[in-house]
């Protein structure tokens, strides 16, 4: 048996050809510059956050000051933390009544919007029938239609409904609730439609095989699975309806001297701004603005994680 070994196999080749340098792919070149892009994006977000936070801080600090401190130094801390401006804004400024009116309308409109929007989006997303896409595109078209173009016909429509029943006419809670629902439904259906399409079909089929009706499968099986999406679109509806000004100022008009003042919070802030300007009660104005901001901030901070998961779940699935 030969024991000779091939020594040439252990000697590296001295003149082996060198492979040409590979040109980096587009994705790799983009990743190399990720640091620059991150710095730019984070810097932009930081500037945007400062532009949003500074006015809020200025308003909150101003609500604890007096007129002299606000005129002397707008950004200084209050020398004496006084809550008297909140009492004046709530009682004399009428913010308490406007706050209550807004809560009543928001409770009714948000409930109907989420219920009807979820049912419509679920049917359009999970069931195939003739005219399905036409109805869906009509909702999408409604989301793109500016409300400014419909103010005049909307005013006369609600006024004519008042001749049928005073509960549906101008300066009525129910009339404004129905308008809010019609205004918010297109976006709600559009958002939830894509979310319901991501839910597993096997769960729905198993529920139907166990004897569930379509309504029971929707309310007890599919709707709880869409909790994050419902919370996300619900937060957007709360923001839009809470800060709504144009629709209430058009529809919530007193028809006589005996009619109660059912103005919404945005209208109340405008009235408070005009009265505070003449009376030089800027702390009362800032206190009213703080009262209007607090509920929205509390709701958003309480459901922040659910909103983020609801916005990303459709993409991840």
C-alpha positions, -999 to +999 in steps of 0.1 A: +000+000+000+014+033-010+019+059+018+028+088-005+008+119+000+000+146-025+019+176-012+005+198-039-029+196-023-017+214+008+000+242-010-022+272-017-023+284-053-003+314-057-017+326-090-054+317-086-077+343-101-093+368-078-131+371-079-143+405-090-158+427-063-196+422-062-216+454-066-238+459-035-275+454-041-299+483-038-313+470-005-278+468+009-269+503-002-301+515+014-293+497+047-258+512+048-274+546+049-299+536+076-280+556+102-285+589+082-321+581+075-328+573+112-311+605+123-333+625+098-365+607+107-359+610+145-349+646+142-381+653+122-402+635+148-385+654+176-392+688+160-428+677+154-432+667+190-418+700+202-443+719+180-471+699+195-460+698+232-449+734+237-484+749+230-500+724+253-476+732+281-481+769+275-519+765+278-517+744+310-493+767+327-514+797+317-544+782+334-527+784+368-515+820+364-532+854+365-534+880+338-503+899+351-481+867+350-493+858+315-486+892+302-452+894+320-437+860+312-456+834+292-432+805+299-424+811+335-438+788+363-468+802+382-458+820+414-489+806+430-507+775+417-543+787+418-573+766+405-597+795+406-596+798+368-610+763+364-640+772+386-647+804+366-644+785+333-666+757+345-694+778+360-693+814+346-678+804+312-704+776+308-678+749+301-697+726+324-728+727+303-709+724+270-690+695+284-722+677+294-738+683+260-707+669+242-706+638+264-743+631+256-738+634+219-705+615+219-719+586+238-748+581+214-729+588+182-699+566+191-721+537+201-741+538+169-711+544+147-691+514+161-721+491+161-734+499+126-698+503+112-686+470+126-717+452+113-715+467+078-677+461+075-681+425+087-708+417+061-688+434+033-656+417+043-668+381+050-698+375+027-699+375-011-731+388-027-741+408-057-733+445-052-708+439-025-680+459-040-704+487-052-716+492-016-681+492-003-669+517-028-699+539-020-686+540+016-651+549+004-665+577-018-684+590+013-651+592+032-636+614+004-666+637+002-659+670+021-685+679+046-682+716+037-701+709+005-730+694+023-736+720+050-765+738+033-785+708+022-777+692+055-791+721+074-824+721+055-826+683+058-823+684+096-847+713+097-873+693+077-868+664+101-877+687+129-911+692+113-917+654+117-904+652+152-887+679+173-863+653+186-847+651+151-846+688+142-822+716+148-807+721+183-815+685+192-792+658+205-806+630+183-804+651+152-767+658+157-761+622+167-775+609+134-753+634+115-722+624+134-730+587+126-734+594+089-702+615+090-681+588+107-694+556+091-674+558+059-640+558+076-652+533+102-663+508+075-632+513+054-609+507+084-627+477+098-633+461+064-596+454+059-593+443+095-621+418+094-606+402+063-575+393+083-594+373+109-591+335+105-619+319+085-615+286+104-628+300+136-660+313+119-665+280+102-661+261+135-686+284+152-711+278+124-706+240+126-713+242+164-747+257+156-741+294+160-763+317+140-747+345+119-755+371+145-742+351+174-710+342+155-705+379+149-711+392+184-696+364+204-668+351+182-656+375+156-662+408+173-640+400+204-612+389+180-614+424+164-610+442+198-577+460+189-591+472+155-623+484+172-604+504+198-582+520+172-610+532+150-630+541+181-602+564+193-602+582+159-639+587+161-636+601+196-610+626+184-630+636+154-664+640+171-650+656+203-632+683+183-660+688+158-669+725+154-684+730+119-714+706+122-725+717+157-723+754+148-745+747+118-771+724+134-772+733+171-790+766+167-817+778+192-850+781+174-865+803+201-858+820+234-871+791+254-849+766+237-820+753+259-784+761+249-771+728+236-739+740+221-709+716+219-676+720+236-659+735+206-686+762+203-683+768+240-645+774+237-651+800+209-677+817+231-654+816+261-626+831+240-647+860+229-660+867+264-626+862+280-610+885+255-634+914+265-631+906+302-593+900+300-597+866+317-571+847+298-565+822+327-602+812+324-598+807+287-567+786+292-585+766+319-614+759+296-590+747+269-572+724+294-606+709+305-613+702+268-580+685+262-578+663+293-604+637+284-589+631+249-554+628+264-566+603+290-585+582+265-555+580+241-529+573+268-551+546+283-555+527+250-522+536+233-510+500+230-543+488+216-542+516+190-507+507+179-515+470+177-547+477+158-530+498+132-502+472+126-521+439+130-537+440+095-503+445+079-485+419+100-512+392+094 
